[in-house]
Amino acid sequence: MSNKVTQTVESGRAAPVARFLAVRSLSEQLAAPLSAEDQTVQSMPDASPTKWHLAHTTWFFETFVLRPHAPGYRVFDPAYAYLFNSYYEAVGPRHPRPQRGLISRPGVEEIMAYRQHVTGAMAELLERGSANVGALVELGLHHEQQHQELILMDAKHMLSLNPLRPAYRPASHAVVNDTRPLDWIRVDGGLVEIGHEGEGFAFDNEGPRHRAWLEPFALASRPTSCAEYLAFIEDGGYRRPEFWLSAGWDCVGQRGWEAPLYWEMKDGRWHVFTLSGLRALQPSEPVCHVSGYEAAAFAKWAGKRLPREAEWEAASASLLGTGEVWEWTASPYVAYPGYREPPGAIGEYNGKFMANQLVLRGGCSATPAGHIRPTYRNFFPPDARWMFGGIRLAEDFQ
């Protein structure tokens, strides 16, 4: 970080500058435990190298804030517009996502110089108090926070494939065990309103607020535990097609699924690979790294179902902060009634992905605190397992 930027923090200048610098700094702190070699690896097409995350979030501010709104701004390297664009077709062509791991150059040092260049220019722009960039900067910060979670998700997957099984961090982070007996939160249903409204930031896909009709239902008081999921495995859950959606059963056969991602049997006992390395599975911790297909199969085996996202949100006051996993819902990721994509390239942020994905709600241990809110809609394909996805059961009642 440049001296100028450091001095901005230390002198207690405007809150927008300090917040911007804090978010940018955290991304770099999350990358710091990883070597330059670690940061270049792409472990699968859906994941991205750490240094790509660091560069892409920088590209976002350069492309959408600095270039159009900072007179005299000097682009760091014109080639980065191609290398680090993610999916914004309106901005221009981009390097194919499955090949991000082939970008051996620029290296980590060059990426950090790029971040320093853009961070300094952004700090200067924010210090001048440009009134027409506030919403873009806010979106960019929340976008970078999303990538902070992705840095941990992708790094965990990358390290899990290393035969040395290296740890990202020391094993000082306590395992979150939830030993409460499973109870049920009953909701009478009726006409409810869901979606964001009022104060505070929200992504465009969280609105508009609208009405939804709910039949009476109940949600589990906590996420499904590893012990509960282990009972499903031991009862032949991965060998019994009657519990599975057809596409899910295809995944079981084609991909050899026998347990959640990162579970492995060692010396007759289940272990799980974590950001702190391999350790024994704790029965009372929430089961994590299951796909939407596995979540649905477990729910059917248990005689229950997955919640719909409107049900989850309607009961959210009783649910937030109770687990460390994103919770799969049975709801497809589609637009709310009245939704319109924002104009321009920013409109490609969420709306273009509203097909063939399921909604997850809540948050996980890697989610920035400000993103854990009742209306937040995370989304992934139902076969995805490398995110921190877990299960909360639902049931109907009369």
N, C-alpha and C positions, 0 to 999 in steps of 0.2 A: 504494500500500500504506500502511495506517495506521501511525502511529508505534508503536502497541502491538505490531502484528504484526512490524514491523521490529526492534523491541527483542527480541522473542522469538527471532529468528534470531541476533542479534548476541550475546546473553547465553549462547548455547549451552545452551538448555533441552532438555527431553526430546527424544530422537531422533524419536519419532512426529510431534511438532510440526514439527521442522525438515524432515523428509521431506515432510510434507504441504505446507508452504510452498514447498519447492523445486519440487515438481511443479506447483503452482498458478502459481508464478512463470514456469516454463518456457513454459506455455501463452501467457502474456502476452508473453513475449519472441518467440515464434514469430509472434504477430500484429503485433508492433510495426513490421515493415517495410511493412505494408499500410496504406494510407490508410483513412479512415472510409468513403469511397466504395467502395474495394476490399472492405472487410469486410461490405458490405451486399449485394453482388451474389451471385445464385444462378445459376450458368452452365448448369445442367441439373437435371432433377428429382432425380437421384441424388446430387447434390452439395448442400452447405449453405453458407450464408454464414459467414465466419469469426466474426462476432460471435454468430451462433447457436450455434456450437460453444462459445464462451466462456460463453454464457448457459446452455446445456443442461447442461454439466458442473457448473455452479454449482447449477442446479435439482436435480441429482441429490443433492448433499450436503444441500441444504435440505429436499428431500422425504423422503429415506430415512434421514437421520441427525438433522438438527436438529429438525425438527418433532416426531418421536416421542420423541426422547431428550434434548432440551435444554430443561428447564423454563424458561418465561418467554421463549423465543425469539420474536422479532417477525418475522413474514414480511415480506420487503422490499416485495413488491407482489403481491397475490393474483392479478392478471391473468397473471403470469408462469407460473402453473401450467398455463395453457392454451397460452401461446405457446411454451414451451420443453420441454414433454413430447415425447419422441420417438415412442415406440410402446408405452408402458405402459398398456394398456387398463384394467387394474385400478385405476389411479390416477385416471383420469378422461378426459374428452375432450381433444383436442389439435388444434392448427392443422395443416392438411394439409401433408405434407412437400413436395410440389411447389410450394407457395406460400410457402415460408420467405423467399424473396427479396422478398416484398411487405411484410415487417415492417420498414418504414423507421423506425418508432418502436416501442420505445425505440431511441435512437441508441447509438453506441459509448460515449459518456461515461456514459450511464445504465447500460449493461451493465457497465462497469468499476466503477461505484459499487455495483452489485449484487454483483459478485465481491468487492469489499472488505468489504461487509457480511457476506457468508456466510463468507469466509475468516477474518475476525476472530472470528465466533461459533464457528467450528470450532476455531480455535486455543485459545480459552477452554475449550471442551469437552474437547479433548485434554489440555490442561494439568491439568484436574481428574482425568484418568485414568479416565474412565468405562469400566468393564470390558466392557459389553455392546455396544459399537459397533466394536470392533476389526476384526471381519470385514467389516462394512459399509464402514468407512473404507478398508480395503485394497482392496476391490472398487471403490470409488469412485475411488481413485487409479489403478488399472489401467485403469478406464474412461476417465479423463481422458487417460491416456497414449495410449489408442487414438485419442482425438479429436485429440491432437497430431499423429499421423500423418495423420489425415483433414484437418486444417487445411492441411497441405502439399499433399496430393493435390488437394483442392478448389481451393486457391489457384492451383496450377499450371494446372489446367483453365481457371479463370476468366481468368488472365492470357494464356493461349494464344489466347483469342478476342478479345483487345483488338488492334485493327489496329496499334497502336504497338509490340506485342510487348515489353512492359516486363519487366524482370527483377525477381524477388523479392529476390535477393541478388547481390552482386558475383561475378564469374566467378573467384573465388580458390579455389573448391573444385575440387580435382584430379579429373580424370576417372579412374575406376577401370578400368584395362585389365588383362585377364587373358590374358597371352600364352602360357600353358602349352599344349602340344599336348593335344588331347582324348585322355583315357585312360578306362579303364573300371574301376569298383570292383565286383568280383565278390562276391556273397553266396550262400552255399550254400543258403539257405532253411531250411525246417524249421519247427518250432513255436517261435514267439517270443511275447513279451509286449509290448504297447504300451499307451500311456495313462499318465497321471500317477499317481504314488503317492509317499508319503513327504513330506519337508519342502518348504517353499516354496509360494508361491501358484500356483494354476492356476485357469483358468475351469472352470465345471462341465462344459462340453462336452469337456474333455480327459480325462475319466474316465467310468466306472471302468476301471482297468487290466484288461486281458483278453488272452486268448490268440488268436493268429492264425496260420494256416498259410501259409507262403510257399513257392512253387516257386523253384528256382534262378533268379537274375536278376543283372543288372548295371546300375549307374547310371553316367552320365557323370561324370567327375571335376570338371567345372565346368559352369556354365550355358552355354547356347547363345550364341554371340557375334553381334554385328551382321553381321559378314562372312559367317558361316554362314547367317544368316537372309536376307541380301541375295542369296545364291545361290539360295535358294528363290524369291524374288521374280523374279529374272532368268530363272529357268527356267519362268516363267509360273504360279507357285504360286497367284496370285489369279485365274487364268483357267482353272484345271483342276479341274473339280468332283470328279474321282476321289479327291482328297485330303481332301475335306471331309465332315464330318457334314452331314446334310440341313439342319438348323437353322442351321449355320454358313454353308453356301452361300447360304441365304436372306439372311443378314446381309451377305455380300459384295455381293450384288446390290442389296439394298434400301438399304444404307448407303454404297455406293460405296467399300468398303475396297480399297485398293491397296498398303498398307504399314502398319506399326504406327502407333498414335496418336502424334502430334507429329512424325512424319517428314514432310519436304517436300523436293521437288526445287528447287534454286536454282542457277542458272548451271551446270547439268549435273552437279551433285553433290548427294548427299543431305545434308540438314541435319536437326537435331533440336531441338525447343524444350525447354528445360530451365528449372529454377528460376533459372538465371543467364542466361536469354535464349536466343536462337537461336545455335547453333554447328554447325560441321561434324561430321558423324557420325564417330565413331572406330571403325574396324573391329573392334578387339579388346575393346571394352566389351560387357558382357552386353546382349543385346537386351531391351528393356523396353517396357511398355505394349502388350502383345499380349493378346488375349482367350484364353479357354480353347479356343475354336474354332480360332483361329490356331495355338495351341500344338499342338493335336491334328493339324491339317493339316500343319504343319511336320514333326512326328514321323513321320507316315505317308509324307511325301515322302522323308524321310531313311531310310526302311526300319526305323524304330524305333517306340517308343511312349512315352506318358507313364507315369511311375511311379504305382503305387497308394500311398495314403498310408501303409499299413502297411510297404511296402517302403522308402519314404523314411525313416520313423522308425527302422526296423531298421538302416539304414545311416547314421544321422544323425551319429554320431561322426566320420565322414569328410567330412561335408558342411557342418556349421555354420560360418559365417564365410567361406565360399568365394565368395559372390556378393553383389550389391547389389539383388537382385530377389526378390520372392516367386515361388515355383515352383509352377506349376499341376500338379495331380495328376489322374489319371483317376477319382478316387473321388468319389462323391456325398457331400454333407454330410448325414449321417444320424447318429442316436444310436448310441453304442456299446452293446453288450449290457449290460443292467442299469442303463442310465442312467435317472435320474428327475430331473425339473425340481425345483429348490428351491421351497419353499413361498412363497406370497405373490407380490406384484408382481415381485420380483427374479427369480422363475422365468421371466419373459418375456424375460430378457436374451439367451439363446441358443437354447433349445429350440424356440421358435415359428418359427424360420427354417430348420428342417431339412427343406427341400424345394426342389427345382429350383435347387440351387447346387452348385458344385464346391469341393473343399478345395484350398487352397494352403498350402505349408509353407515354413519357413525364416525369412525376414525380408528387409527391404530397407534402403536407405540412410536412410529416414525412420522406421524402426521403433525405438522405445525399446529400449535394450540388454537390459533385463530381460525383454522379451517374446520375445527370440530364444532359444527353448528347443526341445528335440526334440519335445515333445508339443503345442506350440501349433498350433491349427487355425484358420487364417484361411479365409474362405469368401466367394465372390462368384458371381453368375450367370455362366454361361460366355460371355456376350456382352459382359461388362464389360471396359473397357480403360483406364480412367483411374487405376486403382490401379497400383502399381509391379510389374506381373506379368511374369514371364519364363518361361524354359523350361529344364528339365533332362531329357535323354533317358534312356530305359530300354530294356533289351532282355532277352529270355529266352535262357537257354543250358542245355544239358543236361550 
